Amino acid sequence: MKKVNVFMVRKPSDIEDVISTTKANPGKEREVLISEIILVNKAAFNALCENPLADYDFLSGKGGTDKHGNLTAVEVVCTEFAGIMKRLIINPEGSSYCRYMGIA
């Protein structure tokens, strides 16, 4: 599994909330294991950025912790922005919304 160091924002209102809260907490990143990379189109990626607390079927049942107590999350990448834009690191804690979101 891939590992990233990221600050995870709890129940963010939008991507600006994630950006500003991350900037306000330098050095507080945590190691997160990426259990899956989810490729989405531009519309789905923008929806996640604008309304992370909405329900997204592709997040359902993902994230949480592994059997060793490590935080796990999914990495969401827009197929049209791959390599250009940051990646969203999302831990829905088994739900279908962005319970925790970070930017890598």
Buried (B, 14 or more C-beta within 10 A) or exposed (E): EEEBEBBBBEEBEBBEBBBEBBEEEEEEBEEBBBBBEBEBEEEBBBBBBEBBEEEBEBBEEBBBEEEEEBBBBBBBBBEEBEEEBBBBBBBBBEBBBBBBBBBB
